[in-house]
Amino acid sequence: MAEKPFYLGEFEQLVLLAILQCGDEAYTVPIRELLSERAGRQVARGALFTSLDRLEAKGHVTSRMGDPIAARGGRPRRYFTVTPIGLEALRAARAAVATLSEGLESLLERP
Amino acid sequence: MSPTPSPIPPASHRPLAPPRAAEALVRRAIADERWRDVTLGDLGEEFAGRVAATGPARARAWYWRQAGSLTVQALVDAVRAPFRPAGGPLMSTLIRETRLAIRALRRQPLLTALVMATLALGLGANAATFGMIDALALRPFTFSGIDRLAVLAENSPDVPYQQSTISPANFLDLRERSGGTFTRLAAIDWWDVNISGGDEPELVQGQLVSPGFFDILGVQPQLGRAFVERDEVYGEHRRVVLSDSLWRRRFGADPALVGRSIRLDGLPYDVVGIAPAGFDFPNGTQAWAPLSFDAGERANRSSHYLTVIARLRDGVTLDDAQAAATGAYAQLKRDHPDETRDRALVVYSFTRGMTDYGLPRILSLWQAAALLVLVIGCVNVANLLLARGAERQREIAVRLAIGAGRGQLLRQLLIESVVVAVVSVPAALGVAWVVFRMVRTQMPAAIERFLPGWAEMGVDARVVGATFVAAVGAAFVFGLLPALQVSRPALTRTLRDGGRSASAGVGRNRLRRALVVCQVALVLPLLVMSGLAAIGAYRFANGDQGYDPDGVVRMKARLPEATYPDTAARRRFVSRLLEETARLGSSAQVATTSVTPSSQSNQRRDLVVDGQVVPEDALPRVNYRAVSGGYLELMRIPITQGRGIEASDRAETAPVAVVSASMARRHWPDRSPIGARIKFGRDATDWYTVVGVAGDTIDDWFQYRREPTVYVPVLQAPSAQVYLMARAAGGDGTSLLPDLRRAVAAVDPDQAVFEVSTMRNAIYERTTGIRFIGSLMAGFGVVALVLAAFGIYGVMAHYVVQRRQEIGVRMALGATRGDVLRLTLGQSAKLAAIGIAIGLALGVALARVMENVLFGVVALEPSLFVGITAGLTGIAFLASLVPARHAARTSPMQALRD
């Protein structure tokens, strides 16, 4: 892999976290809702799709198509799962933040 | 009981589905199909939620906003993609745009097919002509180190270029003095030779060559050896190298043949080697013997008949060689001023020197015609693309509106053009392949061997490469104008008018009309070219030859020097032959001549007219024929003054001659030639008295048309070359051939006969070149005409569609159908007239060029121009008739309502 395996962009971290939060129901609609409601990110569909494609290409997530659903006009949902690689990348990113944050608690934490 | 109604309606009957049009928009906006269904599904799901939460109206509005933003996002992405650094910017952009282009082309299969067919024809014509030029003119020879080979010629300024122009003594001097420039020099002389012994005697094409010949060409015999220095010593020269094909065909590939002796022209020759397979230079040679000069020939400086080839020393350029040659020739000029007067020694590259002088010009003519076809095709394609541009106007306006640069759009449109051109290449190569096949089957073997490189002609890597280059070039020709026009940022108008207005297309329509004018203007010269070539070809083959070829047959015998060493022996042969044929007792007329019209060879003599003084070494030359009594009558060449050659003109009677009308005019412009005395060559002793004047003949359409010709009695001047001629009382004369063969065999069973054919056939073979040019050019003409008709139709049809409303208004205001028909036809007549006017000017210029290129074979013919103009006008009329009638049928109500 040409890119650094564990490097994750900030938005990618958020997407991975959102997928983990959604559990078994991690398909595009709730992922986008979570990003909007909990992270305050109004994400364009296209941007989310591009990011998901990239994460999948890097092996951080896998996806599968669900069954056709009548409420969606007979179209399936696309479910995402974070892979061990993705999880490792998230941990590494978090660790980096934690390491660099040491001693700055007074600055960074809200009173 | 809580009466909370379910906010989401049952999915089974979906009373509220998302707006279909918006869904379609979304479908278009998402290029990635893996996401397309997911997105539509997501939107559907969320839509259902919103219907429940906010009501259907708001939900629909929301859906539309989503669709709109997705569309905008998709367009922005498409436009910005090239500038994203990720993933190899330029290449990936090009690949992506190429994919886009392919998709765009697949959306319009009919249009794409039309464009591809047009391009396949145009590019195919070019591929075929390029293949011919490449094989026949650019690299007809495949010898190793061909760029180190040169050809020498002693040219006189009044002859553009001739191969065999070096005299023996000059060759020997040059060979001695040019060691610093050339590693070796070799001279080549024609040598048709009879092979006898074993099977039927046959005549094979041979060449006499200097010892260095094979070395210079870098060719080693597969068996035995090449020639060495002592082989050219006179008396030691009866040695021969045979071609592989002759060795296999006649001697069963017997390796023991080398070292044995075979009989050539009745004399024993030692076979010293067998040339490698495939080697038959020059001109399909089957046997090579050493070129050897006796003492007299060694001193001969005035007969210029040798072709000289040479290999340059390393580091010596052609220019160096030319300088050295000029220096060496200056010495010769000082030593022998008379024989070298008005001549210069010229060093040519091998390819230039060994290919036919006229061939490159004829080939360039074809290439020019093929390019014209391609350009006309391009104009058509440009028109089609303009029409499509109109349909894409809104797409392009949207892209411009959201910030696409014009350059970017131009690039995308050009890439589409390149893609369609490139995918047409395989079909074009197919067209070229078919042309090559037709060309091959048309060309008689007798002529093929004079076209070096013919065998290599075909669709090869170079042709493929050139076709790809031509395709990309063509793409720019036909793609640029429409792309410039279509990408012109006339946004607001297009968006506002919604395509109903015709005004947005004013510039485009002007361009399309200009293209039609252009097309007509280009087709006309092409038709002139085709017409001239076709007329020339027809006239050559079927026009007046100055004699009557129908019912005449001929066969040729070449009397070998060994068997027929002197005039007495040759005279005996002819006399006995005439006796034998007379014994056949048929009603056919029989005669002999040394040269027939439309044969491969010619005889020329220096003419001395008694009492007329001409400068030394500037003797006029005339065609010379030694004929038996009755030849002129047999050929039906009219005698206009005096008498013809008669059977009573024998060895022991006074020498007489009959001259052709053109010769009489040239040498006796103000008196009758009857009674004048002539001889052939300054040193000749026999004077011939002119007793008659005969009509002119066409011996060769390219060189010898109505050329001054003299006929002398064969019994007074027996020739080594004898054509036996016969005219049948009825039919084409072929039934006479077995008897004629028997007569020759009765005189000399070892004597081979060849060139056995009817005169008609001889003319056909002799005119193969021009007929070939004619049919190829006619093919180009037809293709171009079809393309032009198609172009005119397309533009007029578009014109009618565009002006529907105007026509509707006119009709509502009282215009009749006739008026509308006149209006529409008038429009196309105007375009055709402008095009024809320009085309006529171009056509006349082109006809003049062709007159030069084809050596005066074609002439500017007013009737042709009239015919072509009428034809083109007619085709323009027909092509616009359908759209015009369509316009006239317009219902005013319907047109105005639309």
Interface residues (C-beta under 8 A of the other chain):
Chain A: T28 V29 A44 R45 G46 F49 I69 A70 A71 R72 G73 R75 P76 R77 R78
Chain B: I8 A11 S12 R14 A17 P18 D32 W35 D37 V38 T39 L40 G41 D42 G44 E45 E46 A48 Q66 S69 L70 Q73 A74 D77
